[in-house]
Amino acid sequence: MRYFYFFISLLVFTSCQQEDAPSRVIISGNLGDVNADSITLQTNRELKFYDQPIISEELKIQENKSFRDTLELPAGHYVLEAGDIKRSLYLKPGYDIHLNFENSEMEISGNGDKENQYLQARENLKEKLRGYNSYQYYSKLPEEKFLKSVDSIETLNLELIAEYEGIDNRLKTTEKNWVKVARVDKLRMYPLARARFVDPTYIPSPGYPDAWEGVDVNDEKLLDVSLFAMLMLTSSGKEAKELGMERWEYIFSDDYPVKNAKIKQEILYLAGLYTMSSFNNVDEFHAKARSVITNDKKWAVIDQKFKDVTRLEKGRPAPEFELKNMQGKNISLEDLKGNIVYLDFWASWCRPCIEEMPAFKKLQNEFASSNIKFVSIGIESKKESLEKLIEAQGLEGIHLFDPDKEEDLKKRYNVEGIPHYVLIDTDGKMIEKRAKRPSDPALKTQLSELLN
């Protein structure tokens, strides 16, 4: 009998060890006055670490509104949602945190409390600085005041991190890197925004700082900052243009500052994912990219993108569609056969789209008696907003809007950004997957040649 009790005790002890094992995360708490049927814990896609997987877990709520779960979670950023409550959490194996909700506030205790108290303080600071971090605000500042503002915001964020000196090393390092990268983003954005929206004559002064100064672009830890790789990609356009290269070619070149294989893989992956349809030689990119994109999952995405893009090469059948016009009538690409079709993907909030409207209207008038159909496809917008702009601009042509089919259509036509234009011949075959804008004089010449 004594051995029996010893065996049972051993089982209980072992099961407790398994539940509270340091490789797992324990989350417990009480919802208090929060009304919710379930609690969802998901990866925070905006802040997630480079190697952090996308996961979603549902936590069970007891009748007394308490909850407790032991989860297999890698270190990283998560979002907890319960009813109308959404809170950011930092979790890692070995944490045992308790969350208590009262009056929409969340109190945190237990192992991992300091890191999550920091996150709450960071969110509060972010909210206070929201307006100052907006380019609509800082582009209106004279250069000297803007630079002082950038320094002040950087100091406030670094001081907050210093207040929580004992937090997890990876979190602390990543937070400091976020401050660096956010500074780069603002220093790059200011000249562009000020010249475009405030002062067209603005040119940065000789003393304007180099946005990337002090940032080691080969530091792999920067990959934990999700904005970093995208900034590296978008900021390479000027150098690529000066060298007479496309961005992806520049990334492969010896002149490109990033030598780290892991970082280069991520930048090239983003280049393919978001801009492949604009490449002049997509076959060469596909052939070269495999030697850099060694991650099989990332390569599968790029390979599929390549197949999608090459489906839209000149002479291939244009993807069929049947969409509703503003009166609710279905119009298909098949209905338009026998005409040259110029597709315009646009949105009511898209300033470049709206800036093209006068030129678009002029083209429609000049080719009104020809067999060219100008088709505007409104996306990511409300119908009322599109109708107001169409009426205000006095636009003719065919206007389509069918939000239920929008995502599928964007995918089939590889619409990665707007405005996006497509040219299709009288047989419904592709002429150009990225056609010229209405304001480009070369488009009028091209259309005239196609009619002849």
CORCOR-V778433 format. One record per pair of residues at least 4 apart in sequence whose ideal C-beta (glycine too) atoms are under 7 Angstrom apart, sorted by the first residue. I is the first residue (numbers start at 1). GAP is how many residues later the second one is. Records with the same first field share a line. If there is no record, write none. Layout:
I = GAP  GAP
This chain:
1 = 4
2 = 4
3 = 4
4 = 4
5 = 4
6 = 4
7 = 4
8 = 4
9 = 4
10 = 4
11 = 4
12 = 4
13 = 4
14 = 4
15 = 4
16 = 4
17 = 4
19 = 51
20 = 6
22 = 71  72
23 = 70
24 = 46  47  48  69
25 = 46  48  66  68  70
26 = 44  70
27 = 32  42  44  70
28 = 39  40  70
29 = 37  38  69  70  71
30 = 35  36  70  71
31 = 5  30  34  51  70
32 = 33  68  69  70
33 = 69  70
34 = 48  49  51  67
35 = 48
36 = 25  46  47
38 = 20  23
39 = 19  20  22  28  41  43
40 = 16  18  41
41 = 16  18  37  39
42 = 14  36  37
43 = 5  9  10  11  12  33  35
44 = 4  33  34  35  44
45 = 9
46 = 180
47 = 30  179
48 = 4  28  29  178
49 = 27  175
50 = 173  174
52 = 22  24
53 = 21
57 = 14
59 = 8  10
60 = 7  9
61 = 4  6
62 = 4  5
73 = 18
75 = 17  18  95
76 = 15
77 = 11  13
78 = 11  13
79 = 7  9
80 = 7  9
81 = 4  5
85 = 16  19
87 = 19
88 = 31  35
89 = 27
90 = 25  26  29  81
91 = 4  21
92 = 76
94 = 17
95 = 16  17
96 = 14  15
97 = 11  13  14  15  16  19
98 = 11  12
99 = 7  9
100 = 7
101 = 5
108 = 5  8  9
109 = 4
112 = 4
113 = 4
114 = 4  50  52  53
115 = 4  52  53  56
116 = 4
117 = 4
118 = 4  46  49
119 = 4
120 = 4
121 = 4  39
122 = 4  38
123 = 4
124 = 4
125 = 4  31  32  35
126 = 4
129 = 4  24
130 = 4
131 = 6
132 = 5  6  17  21
133 = 20
134 = 4
135 = 4  54  58
138 = 8  11  48  52
139 = 51  54  55  58  59
140 = 58
141 = 4  5  8
142 = 4
143 = 4  62  65
144 = 4
145 = 4
146 = 4  44
147 = 4
148 = 4
149 = 4
150 = 4  33  36  37
151 = 4
152 = 4
153 = 4
154 = 4  25  29
155 = 4
156 = 4
157 = 4  22
158 = 4  21
159 = 4
161 = 11  14  15
167 = 4  5
168 = 4
169 = 4
170 = 4
171 = 4
172 = 4
173 = 4  48
174 = 4  50  51
175 = 4
176 = 4
177 = 4  44  45  47  48
178 = 4  47
179 = 4
180 = 4  35
181 = 4  44  46  47  50
182 = 4
183 = 4
184 = 4  27  28  31  47
185 = 4  42  46
186 = 4
187 = 22  24
188 = 23  47
189 = 4
190 = 4
191 = 4  11  13
192 = 4
193 = 4
194 = 4  5  8
195 = 4  5  7
204 = 4
209 = 4
212 = 5
217 = 15  40  41
218 = 40  41  42  45
220 = 40  42  43
222 = 6
223 = 5  6  39  40  43
227 = 4
228 = 4
229 = 4  34  37  38  41
230 = 4  40
231 = 4
232 = 4  26  35
233 = 14  34  37  38
236 = 4  11  14  15
237 = 4  10
238 = 4
239 = 4  11
240 = 5  6  7  10
243 = 7  12
245 = 4  5  8
246 = 33  34
247 = 4  24
248 = 4  20  23  31  37
249 = 4
250 = 5  6
251 = 5  13  16  17  20
252 = 36
258 = 5  6  9
260 = 4
261 = 4
262 = 4
263 = 4
264 = 4  28
265 = 4  27  28  29  30
266 = 4
267 = 4
268 = 4  21  24  25
269 = 4  24  29  33
270 = 4
271 = 4
272 = 4  13  17  30  33
273 = 28  29  32
274 = 142
275 = 141
276 = 6  9  29  30  33
277 = 32  137  139  156  157
278 = 156
279 = 6
281 = 4
282 = 4  24  27  28
283 = 4
284 = 4
285 = 4
286 = 20
289 = 4  13
290 = 9
293 = 5  6  9
295 = 4
296 = 4
297 = 4
298 = 4
299 = 4
300 = 4
301 = 4
302 = 4
303 = 4
304 = 4
305 = 4
306 = 4
307 = 4
308 = 106
309 = 105
311 = 5
312 = 4  102  118  121
313 = 117
314 = 116  117
315 = 114  115
316 = 113  114
317 = 111  112
318 = 15  106  110  111  112
319 = 93  94
320 = 12  13  14
321 = 11  12  88
322 = 8  10
323 = 8  54  77  79  82
324 = 4  5  6  76  77  78
325 = 4  6  73  74  75
326 = 61  73  75
331 = 4  67  69
333 = 95
336 = 5  37
337 = 89  90  91
338 = 33  88
339 = 32  33  34  87
340 = 31  32  85  86  107  110
341 = 32  34  83
342 = 30  32  33  79  81  93
343 = 32  34  78  79
344 = 16  31  32  33  75  77
345 = 32  34  70  73  74  75
346 = 4  7  30  32  72  73
347 = 6  31  32  33  34  71
348 = 33  34  37  38  41
349 = 32
350 = 4  68  69
351 = 4
352 = 4  67
353 = 65  66
354 = 35
356 = 4  63  81  82  83
357 = 4  36  38
358 = 4
359 = 4  79  80
360 = 4  35  78
361 = 4  32  33  34
362 = 4
363 = 4  75  81
364 = 4  10  32  33
367 = 5  80
370 = 81
372 = 75
373 = 25
374 = 23  24
375 = 22  23  25
376 = 21  23  24
377 = 23
378 = 8  21  23
379 = 27  31
381 = 4  5
383 = 4  18
384 = 4
385 = 4
386 = 4  15
387 = 4
388 = 4
389 = 4
390 = 5  9
402 = 4
405 = 4
406 = 4
407 = 4
408 = 4
409 = 4
410 = 5
413 = 9
414 = 19
415 = 5
419 = 18
421 = 13  14  15  16
422 = 10  11  13
423 = 8  9  12
424 = 4  5  6  7
425 = 4  6
436 = 4  6  7  10
437 = 6
438 = 5
441 = 4
442 = 4
443 = 4
444 = 4
445 = 4
446 = 4
447 = 4
448 = 4
